[in-house]
């Protein structure tokens, strides 16, 4: 990916998004379940 783009910007963006998703998604899961349970 870095060779195709010619620089490390896409790799950096991927790294940030991957790290963000590894933190946010596990925290967001139980919240979504509670909201779904409250609405249902």
ROLUM-663769 format. One record per residue: residue in three letters; chain; x, y, z of N, C-alpha, C, O, CB in turn. Coordinates in Angstrom, 3 decimals. Glycine has a CB too. Layout:
aa; ch; n.c1; n.c2; n.c3; ca.c1; ca.c2; ca.c3; c.c1; c.c2; c.c3; o.c1; o.c2; o.c3; cb.c1; cb.c2; cb.c3
ALA; A; X; Y; Z; X; Y; Z; X; Y; Z; X; Y; Z; X; Y; Z;
...
***
This chain:
aa; ch; n.c1; n.c2; n.c3; ca.c1; ca.c2; ca.c3; c.c1; c.c2; c.c3; o.c1; o.c2; o.c3; cb.c1; cb.c2; cb.c3
UNK; A; 0.831; -1.188; 0.000; 0.000; 0.000; 0.000; 0.874; 1.251; 0.000; 0.574; 2.224; -0.691; -0.945; -0.001; 1.211;
UNK; A; 1.942; 1.221; 0.767; 2.823; 2.386; 0.830; 3.545; 2.613; -0.491; 3.757; 3.757; -0.893; 3.838; 2.220; 1.954;
UNK; A; 3.920; 1.542; -1.164; 4.613; 1.678; -2.448; 3.693; 2.238; -3.516; 4.135; 3.013; -4.364; 5.171; 0.333; -2.899;
UNK; A; 2.429; 1.863; -3.493; 1.481; 2.354; -4.490; 1.202; 3.842; -4.313; 1.042; 4.566; -5.295; 0.179; 1.569; -4.410;
UNK; A; 1.143; 4.299; -3.071; 0.819; 5.698; -2.809; 2.043; 6.599; -2.901; 1.922; 7.791; -3.184; 0.185; 5.837; -1.441;
UNK; A; 3.207; 6.038; -2.665; 4.425; 6.828; -2.713; 4.786; 7.471; -1.393; 5.855; 8.069; -1.274; 4.296; 7.876; -3.745;
UNK; A; 3.913; 7.364; -0.390; 4.238; 7.871; 0.938; 3.482; 7.064; 1.991; 2.757; 6.125; 1.662; 3.895; 9.381; 1.052;
UNK; A; 3.658; 7.436; 3.257; 3.097; 6.633; 4.357; 1.744; 7.155; 4.839; 1.221; 6.653; 5.834; 4.069; 6.604; 5.524;
UNK; A; 1.168; 8.142; 4.164; -0.089; 8.723; 4.636; -1.233; 7.700; 4.714; -1.915; 7.643; 5.737; -0.493; 9.864; 3.726;
UNK; A; -1.465; 6.893; 3.674; -2.551; 5.888; 3.794; -2.300; 4.894; 4.923; -3.235; 4.475; 5.606; -2.712; 5.122; 2.476;
UNK; A; -1.044; 4.520; 5.117; -0.705; 3.587; 6.186; -0.981; 4.204; 7.550; -1.462; 3.524; 8.456; 0.763; 3.165; 6.083;
UNK; A; -0.679; 5.483; 7.697; -0.925; 6.186; 8.952; -2.427; 6.283; 9.226; -2.871; 6.062; 10.353; -0.293; 7.593; 8.916;
UNK; A; -3.202; 6.611; 8.199; -4.657; 6.709; 8.363; -5.236; 5.352; 8.755; -6.105; 5.276; 9.625; -5.322; 7.221; 7.060;
UNK; A; -4.762; 4.285; 8.122; -5.241; 2.943; 8.444; -4.914; 2.588; 9.889; -5.739; 2.006; 10.593; -4.626; 1.909; 7.492;
UNK; A; -3.709; 2.939; 10.326; -3.288; 2.631; 11.689; -4.149; 3.350; 12.708; -4.537; 2.763; 13.718; -1.829; 3.003; 11.891;
UNK; A; -4.452; 4.612; 12.455; -5.279; 5.392; 13.378; -6.689; 4.829; 13.450; -7.238; 4.665; 14.539; -5.323; 6.864; 12.950;
UNK; A; -7.277; 4.532; 12.300; -8.644; 3.995; 12.267; -8.703; 2.625; 12.936; -9.654; 2.323; 13.656; -9.152; 3.896; 10.814;
UNK; A; -7.684; 1.795; 12.697; -7.647; 0.457; 13.292; -7.549; 0.540; 14.815; -8.256; -0.176; 15.525; -6.463; -0.349; 12.728;
UNK; A; -6.683; 1.401; 15.309; -6.537; 1.562; 16.757; -7.816; 2.123; 17.375; -8.254; 1.677; 18.435; -5.349; 2.482; 17.077;
UNK; A; -8.407; 3.106; 16.697; -9.651; 3.716; 17.175; -10.762; 2.675; 17.260; -11.491; 2.618; 18.250; -10.078; 4.873; 16.252;
UNK; A; -10.890; 1.854; 16.223; -11.960; 0.848; 16.214; -11.741; -0.218; 17.277; -12.705; -0.745; 17.832; -12.057; 0.191; 14.840;
UNK; A; -10.478; -0.544; 17.568; -10.198; -1.543; 18.604; -10.563; -1.041; 19.995; -10.800; -1.847; 20.895; -8.729; -1.934; 18.572;
UNK; A; -10.611; 0.259; 20.185; -10.980; 0.825; 21.476; -12.472; 1.120; 21.536; -13.131; 0.785; 22.520; -10.180; 2.097; 21.749;
UNK; A; -13.010; 1.745; 20.490; -14.387; 2.227; 20.528; -15.408; 1.097; 20.393; -16.397; 1.078; 21.125; -14.604; 3.243; 19.430;
UNK; A; -15.192; 0.172; 19.488; -16.199; -0.867; 19.260; -16.463; -1.749; 20.480; -17.626; -2.038; 20.762; -15.774; -1.730; 18.113;
UNK; A; -15.441; -2.190; 21.217; -15.747; -2.957; 22.439; -16.487; -2.144; 23.495; -17.285; -2.694; 24.254; -14.469; -3.494; 23.038;
UNK; A; -16.228; -0.839; 23.548; -16.934; -0.003; 24.516; -18.358; 0.300; 24.063; -19.266; 0.427; 24.885; -16.173; 1.298; 24.741;
UNK; A; -18.546; 0.413; 22.758; -19.843; 0.781; 22.213; -20.825; -0.398; 22.213; -22.037; -0.193; 22.287; -19.674; 1.317; 20.802;
UNK; A; -20.320; -1.602; 22.131; -21.171; -2.786; 22.069; -22.182; -2.884; 23.191; -23.379; -2.983; 22.924; -20.329; -3.999; 22.075;
UNK; A; -21.738; -2.861; 24.445; -22.704; -2.946; 25.563; -23.689; -1.787; 25.584; -24.840; -1.967; 25.985; -21.963; -2.990; 26.887;
UNK; A; -23.262; -0.607; 25.163; -24.165; 0.545; 25.121; -25.287; 0.308; 24.118; -26.449; 0.606; 24.395; -23.393; 1.828; 24.761;
UNK; A; -24.939; -0.226; 22.962; -25.944; -0.518; 21.934; -26.922; -1.580; 22.439; -28.123; -1.494; 22.184; -25.264; -0.992; 20.622;
UNK; A; -26.408; -2.575; 23.150; -27.269; -3.633; 23.684; -28.247; -3.060; 24.711; -29.423; -3.423; 24.714; -26.418; -4.755; 24.323;
UNK; A; -27.773; -2.175; 25.574; -28.651; -1.565; 26.584; -29.731; -0.728; 25.912; -30.896; -0.784; 26.307; -27.834; -0.692; 27.566;
UNK; A; -29.355; 0.047; 24.901; -30.338; 0.877; 24.191; -31.361; -0.004; 23.488; -32.561; 0.266; 23.548; -29.639; 1.805; 23.169;
UNK; A; -30.891; -1.061; 22.818; -31.805; -1.962; 22.119; -32.746; -2.649; 23.103; -33.923; -2.848; 22.801; -31.018; -3.011; 21.317;
UNK; A; -32.238; -3.009; 24.274; -33.068; -3.664; 25.270; -34.118; -2.689; 25.832; -35.259; -3.075; 26.091; -32.192; -4.224; 26.404;
UNK; A; -33.720; -1.441; 26.013; -34.634; -0.437; 26.546; -35.757; -0.110; 25.546; -36.891; 0.159; 25.939; -33.860; 0.837; 26.906;
UNK; A; -35.422; -0.138; 24.258; -36.415; 0.180; 23.234; -37.325; -1.008; 22.920; -38.453; -0.835; 22.460; -35.720; 0.641; 21.966;
UNK; A; -36.820; -2.208; 23.174; -37.554; -3.402; 22.765; -38.392; -3.989; 23.806; -39.055; -4.998; 23.569; -36.654; -4.407; 22.302;
***
